[in-house]
Every structure is written in C-alpha cells, then in structure tokens.
C-alpha cells in the first residue's frame, strides 16, 4: 500500500505497517506516523500525527517513535492504532529531507510536530 502527501509537491510514501511492529530500515528517508480517524467507515484514510526525517531510520526513528507513542497514549489512544509510512530518499542530504519534512508539516500541521 502507498499513500501520497503534499499539496505543492506530491510525495509517495510506502506502508511500513503498524508502528509497534515496524523495524526501521537502514535508510535515509522522511517518514509519517499516522492513525485512522474512522477505521470502520474509511479504513484506508490516514491522519498524520508526525512527519520526521532521518539519515538512518534504524538509528534515529526509534527515539521519535517512543515520544509519539507516549503522547498518543497520554491523550487516550492505543499504540496499536499507529501506523508508519516511509518516503525513501537514498543519497539525499539532511537539507533535502528537512525541506520535504518542513513542506509537509507546513501543509498538514500534524499535532506531534508542534512540540
């Protein structure tokens, strides 16, 4: 499964599964942590909680993921409701990934990017 985000420029993210079961790959990428607002009526519709970026997802994403999960549980959610999507950017610079992340955060205003 894939999903695209971006109004000014579209970016196709691939599904990584549930956040609890995700093993972040060794890969530079932008990633999204999502949940389903209405899983019964709109099972494929995801709402973004957080857009992140990393030089190496396997090293950097777990720290961010823990903060997102803690925030989600604190607000009454269940960690099993969280999903991850990845936009791989092999050979990219931190600046390039940050530009994609900043564009998406500006366009969607995810709750967990406000901290």
C-alpha positions as CSV (number, residue, x, y, z in Angstrom):
1,X,0.0,0.0,0.0
2,X,1.2,3.5,-0.7
3,X,-0.2,7.0,0.0
4,X,0.8,10.4,-1.3
5,X,1.0,13.6,0.7
6,X,1.8,17.1,-0.4
7,X,-0.1,19.9,-2.0
8,X,2.6,21.9,-3.6
9,X,4.7,18.8,-4.5
10,X,3.4,15.2,-4.1
11,X,5.5,12.6,-2.3
12,X,4.6,8.9,-2.4
13,X,5.1,7.1,0.9
14,X,5.1,3.3,1.2
15,X,3.4,1.5,4.1
16,X,5.7,0.2,6.9
17,X,2.9,-1.4,8.9
18,X,2.0,-0.7,12.5
19,X,4.4,1.4,14.5
20,X,4.6,-1.3,17.2
21,X,5.8,-3.9,14.7
22,X,7.9,-1.7,12.5
23,X,11.7,-2.4,12.3
24,X,13.1,0.8,10.8
25,X,15.4,0.1,7.9
26,X,18.9,1.5,7.5
27,X,17.9,4.2,5.1
28,X,17.7,8.0,4.8
29,X,14.1,8.9,4.5
30,X,11.2,11.1,5.5
31,X,8.5,9.2,7.4
32,X,5.0,9.7,8.7
33,X,3.3,8.3,11.8
34,X,-0.5,8.1,11.3
35,X,-3.7,6.9,12.7
36,X,-7.2,6.2,11.3
37,X,-9.8,8.6,12.5
38,X,-12.7,6.4,11.2
39,X,-11.4,2.9,10.7
40,X,-14.9,1.4,10.2
41,X,-16.2,3.8,7.5
42,X,-12.9,4.9,6.0
43,X,-10.4,2.1,6.6
44,X,-7.8,3.4,4.1
45,X,-7.9,7.0,5.3
46,X,-4.9,8.0,7.5
47,X,-4.4,11.2,9.5
48,X,-0.8,12.2,10.1
49,X,0.4,12.7,13.6
50,X,4.0,13.3,12.8
51,X,6.4,13.9,9.9
52,X,10.0,13.0,10.7
53,X,13.3,12.6,8.8
54,X,16.5,10.7,9.4
55,X,19.9,10.0,7.9
56,X,19.4,6.4,9.1
57,X,15.9,5.4,10.2
58,X,17.1,2.4,12.2
59,X,19.1,4.7,14.5
60,X,17.1,7.9,14.7
61,X,13.4,6.9,14.3
62,X,13.0,4.8,17.5
63,X,13.6,7.8,19.8
64,X,11.0,9.9,18.0
65,X,8.6,6.9,17.8
66,X,8.8,6.5,21.6
67,X,7.8,10.2,22.2
68,X,4.9,9.9,19.7
69,X,3.6,6.7,21.3
70,X,3.9,8.2,24.8
71,X,2.0,11.3,23.6
72,X,-0.6,9.2,21.9
73,X,-1.2,7.0,25.0
74,X,-1.3,10.1,27.2
75,X,-4.1,11.6,25.1
76,X,-6.2,8.4,25.4
77,X,-5.1,6.4,22.3
78,X,-3.8,2.9,21.9
79,X,-0.4,2.3,20.4
80,X,-1.8,-0.5,18.2
81,X,-3.7,2.3,16.3
82,X,-0.5,3.9,15.0
83,X,1.0,3.3,11.5
84,X,4.2,4.3,9.7
85,X,4.7,5.3,6.1
86,X,8.2,5.9,4.5
87,X,9.4,8.1,1.7
88,X,12.9,6.7,1.0
89,X,15.4,9.3,-0.1
90,X,18.7,7.4,-0.8
91,X,21.6,9.6,-1.4
92,X,19.8,12.6,0.0
93,X,21.2,15.3,2.3
94,X,19.8,16.3,5.6
95,X,18.8,19.6,4.0
96,X,16.9,17.9,1.2
97,X,15.0,15.7,3.7
98,X,14.3,18.6,6.0
99,X,12.8,20.6,3.1
100,X,10.4,17.8,2.4
101,X,9.5,17.4,6.1
102,X,9.1,21.2,6.5
103,X,6.8,21.4,3.5
104,X,4.6,18.6,4.7
105,X,4.5,19.9,8.3
106,X,3.5,23.4,6.9
107,X,0.8,21.9,4.7
108,X,-0.8,19.5,7.2
109,X,0.1,20.8,10.6
110,X,0.4,17.4,12.4
111,X,-0.2,17.5,16.1
112,X,3.1,16.0,17.2
113,X,5.2,18.3,15.1
114,X,4.0,21.2,17.2
115,X,6.2,20.3,20.2
